[in-house]
């Protein structure tokens, strides 16, 4: 009802140009913010209308988006919060951009983060944040502040000594956002009535959460399959592999590789399935990986199996189990090809603990700090540095956080590995949040 009332007072939408990009606005995701589902839906509709009102974007009707999500997920149109899901649905609707939004409760405040993704470039196009009370009115005001920042890029002029560093030490091209005169934002009465304390300050001492889904995208190679195979094709292949496994003796040197291939195949089948079929496929993949762990501890596939089990257990929300498996992997095979990713993964598990203690945060920081020595692609090293920045930010060490975000940008500059551009964009956005006065 609150968002619906706010919609009624908006000015009539400006007509969008033919060249205006088409945007798919996905549902607002709540993280510990106690807002009813219908309120979150109304706020999502409100954001879509606010974008359309500017005349800068053409917005996919929310009814069409919901129909596409229902067709894709069959059981519900909700829970499409992961980057991969939104990109797939956005492209299906011929959208050029997608808007992901999140409201997170930190202490007594609620932080709203908006991210506009370019679906063709697979990179962040713009972002905005706002913070304030966790009431419906407070979150709505924070949405207004975040939308204004995303649409107009409005920020106070930066200090000369606090400019965002360029990895190449060169000044960024193009007009200076700090000195350019942005268009007057379209505001609602709620936004105009918001006291200054509710709008996000330029220097954000209260930490924002890390970019949602970024760790999964960088650390899980299974997410980098360009085009998933048809479910029926995978099922037929698995049936043939099961027959081959049954005919392969335990002593055969080929059996560990066959078990690993079967486990990966069931993990692929699970990704294309839902509900009970997905759970059964995941459990079968774990059973196959565990056969390698128990019967072939000295085989090269031991580390592959342990890493796959850890990833799968996390996807099943068994965080403590995933943490123990990852620690065992690092203890038994410290120099495996998964070592860098596994250390960053362990850091993520520790960082994500609810109400993580100071000691737990230190452990997460040590895990991230050990990644460069363990090795891995620049995207993984950059992600570890980015998360080191969030550990420092949560501990109130803003200078250390700035240094870590800068290191993450340098590590991923020009890197072509999956997730590198996203890490670079996230590090730059968070650097700005804690640097601009």
Residue pairs with C-beta under 8 A, 6 or more apart in sequence:
1 42
2 39
2 42
2 136
2 137
2 140
3 39
3 42
3 43
3 45
3 46
3 140
4 42
6 46
6 140
6 188
6 189
6 190
7 45
7 46
7 49
9 188
9 189
10 49
10 50
10 53
10 186
10 188
11 53
11 186
12 53
13 49
13 52
13 53
13 55
14 53
14 54
14 55
15 55
16 52
16 55
16 56
16 57
16 58
17 55
20 55
20 56
20 57
20 58
21 57
21 58
21 96
21 97
22 57
22 58
22 59
22 60
22 93
22 94
22 95
22 96
22 97
23 51
23 57
23 58
23 59
23 60
23 95
23 96
23 97
23 98
23 99
23 116
24 59
24 60
24 65
24 86
24 89
24 90
24 93
24 95
24 97
24 98
24 99
25 44
25 47
25 48
25 51
25 59
25 60
25 62
25 65
25 98
25 99
25 101
26 44
26 65
26 80
26 81
26 86
26 89
26 98
26 99
26 100
26 101
27 40
27 41
27 44
27 78
27 80
27 81
27 101
28 40
28 43
28 44
28 47
28 101
28 102
28 103
29 81
29 100
29 101
29 102
29 103
29 212
30 40
30 102
30 103
31 102
31 103
31 104
31 105
31 209
32 104
32 105
33 103
33 104
33 105
33 110
33 134
33 139
34 105
34 134
35 43
35 103
35 136
35 139
37 78
39 136
43 139
43 140
43 143
44 62
44 101
45 62
46 140
46 143
47 99
47 101
47 114
47 143
47 147
48 59
48 62
48 99
49 59
50 144
50 147
50 186
50 188
51 57
51 59
51 99
51 147
51 151
52 58
52 59
53 186
54 151
54 186
56 151
57 97
60 93
60 95
64 93
65 77
65 89
65 93
66 77
67 77
68 89
68 92
68 93
69 76
69 77
69 78
69 80
69 89
70 76
70 77
72 80
72 85
72 88
72 89
72 92
73 79
73 80
73 274
74 274
75 274
75 275
80 86
80 89
81 100
81 102
81 212
81 213
82 212
82 213
82 216
83 100
83 117
83 212
83 213
83 217
83 422
84 213
84 217
84 223
86 98
86 100
86 117
87 98
87 117
87 119
87 122
89 98
90 97
90 98
90 117
90 119
91 119
95 119
96 118
96 119
96 120
97 116
97 117
97 118
97 119
97 125
98 116
98 117
98 119
99 114
99 115
99 116
99 117
100 114
100 115
100 117
100 212
101 112
101 113
101 114
101 115
101 143
102 112
102 113
102 209
102 212
103 110
103 111
103 112
103 139
103 142
104 110
104 111
104 113
104 208
104 209
105 111
105 134
106 206
106 207
106 209
107 206
108 133
108 134
109 131
109 132
109 133
109 134
109 206
110 131
110 132
110 133
110 134
110 138
110 139
110 142
111 129
111 130
111 131
111 142
111 206
111 208
111 209
112 129
112 130
112 131
112 139
112 142
112 143
112 145
112 146
113 127
113 128
113 129
113 146
113 208
113 209
114 127
114 128
114 129
114 143
114 146
114 147
114 150
115 124
115 126
115 127
115 211
116 124
116 125
116 126
116 127
116 150
117 123
117 124
117 125
118 124
118 125
121 421
122 421
122 422
123 421
123 422
123 425
124 422
124 425
124 426
124 429
126 150
126 151
126 153
127 149
127 150
127 429
128 145
128 146
128 147
128 148
128 149
128 150
128 151
129 145
129 146
129 149
129 200
129 204
129 208
129 433
130 141
130 142
130 143
130 144
130 145
130 146
130 149
130 198
130 199
130 200
131 142
131 198
131 200
131 204
131 206
132 138
132 139
132 141
132 142
132 145
132 194
132 197
132 198
132 199
133 139
133 198
137 190
138 198
140 190
141 190
141 191
141 194
141 198
141 199
142 198
142 199
142 200
144 187
144 188
144 190
144 191
144 194
145 191
145 194
145 198
145 199
145 200
146 200
148 154
148 185
148 187
148 191
149 155
149 200
151 185
152 182
152 183
152 185
153 177
153 182
154 182
154 185
155 177
155 178
155 202
155 432
155 436
156 178
156 202
156 436
156 437
157 178
157 179
158 178
158 435
158 436
158 437
159 437
162 435
162 436
162 437
164 172
164 428
164 431
164 432
164 435
165 406
165 409
165 431
166 172
167 409
167 410
167 413
168 413
202 436
202 437
203 433
203 434
203 435
203 436
203 437
204 433
204 434
205 396
205 398
205 434
207 390
207 393
207 394
208 430
208 433
210 351
210 386
210 387
210 390
210 426
211 422
211 426
214 383
214 386
214 419
214 422
214 423
214 426
215 344
215 345
215 348
215 383
215 387
216 223
217 223
217 418
217 419
217 422
218 344
218 379
218 380
218 383
218 418
218 419
218 422
218 423
219 341
219 344
219 345
219 348
219 380
219 383
220 311
222 264
222 267
222 268
222 271
222 311
223 418
224 418
225 268
228 268
228 271
228 272
229 268
231 269
231 272
231 273
234 265
234 268
234 269
234 272
235 269
237 265
238 262
238 265
238 266
238 269
241 258
241 261
241 262
241 265
242 262
244 258
245 255
245 258
245 259
245 262
248 254
248 255
248 258
249 255
250 295
255 296
256 292
256 295
256 296
256 299
256 300
256 301
257 301
259 288
259 289
259 291
259 292
259 301
259 305
260 288
260 289
260 292
260 301
260 304
260 305
260 308
262 285
262 288
263 285
263 286
263 288
263 289
263 292
263 305
263 308
264 285
264 308
265 285
266 281
266 282
266 284
266 285
266 288
267 281
267 282
267 285
267 308
267 312
269 281
270 277
270 278
270 279
270 281
270 282
270 285
273 281
282 312
282 315
282 316
285 308
285 312
286 309
286 312
286 313
289 305
289 306
289 308
289 309
289 312
290 305
290 309
292 299
292 301
292 302
292 304
292 305
293 302
293 305
293 306
293 309
296 302
297 332
302 332
302 333
303 329
303 332
303 333
303 336
303 337
303 338
304 338
306 325
306 328
306 329
306 332
306 333
306 338
307 329
307 336
307 338
307 341
307 342
309 325
310 322
310 325
310 326
310 329
310 342
310 345
311 322
311 345
313 321
313 322
313 325
314 322
314 345
314 349
319 349
319 352
319 353
322 349
323 346
323 349
323 350
326 342
326 345
326 346
326 349
327 346
329 336
329 338
329 342
330 339
330 342
330 343
330 346
333 339
334 374
336 342
339 374
339 375
339 376
340 371
340 372
340 374
340 375
340 376
340 380
340 381
340 384
341 376
341 380
342 374
343 367
343 368
343 370
343 371
343 374
343 384
344 367
344 368
344 371
344 380
344 383
344 384
344 387
346 364
346 367
347 364
347 365
347 367
347 368
347 371
347 384
347 387
347 391
348 364
348 387
350 356
350 360
350 361
350 363
350 364
350 367
351 361
351 364
351 387
351 390
351 391
353 360
356 364
358 395
361 391
361 394
361 395
364 387
364 391
365 388
365 391
365 392
368 384
368 385
368 387
368 388
368 391
369 384
369 388
371 380
371 381
371 384
372 381
372 384
372 385
377 415
377 417
377 420
378 411
378 412
378 415
378 417
378 420
379 412
379 415
379 417
379 418
379 419
379 420
379 423
380 417
381 411
382 407
382 408
382 409
382 411
382 412
382 415
382 420
382 423
382 424
382 427
383 408
383 419
383 423
385 404
385 405
385 407
385 408
385 411
385 427
386 404
386 405
386 408
386 423
386 426
386 427
386 430
388 404
388 407
389 400
389 401
389 402
389 403
389 404
389 405
389 408
389 427
389 430
389 431
390 401
390 430
392 398
392 400
392 401
392 404
393 401
393 430
393 434
398 434
401 430
401 434
402 431
402 434
402 435
405 427
405 428
405 430
405 431
405 434
406 427
406 431
408 423
408 424
408 427
409 424
409 427
409 428
409 431
412 420
412 421
412 423
412 424
412 427
413 424
415 421
415 424
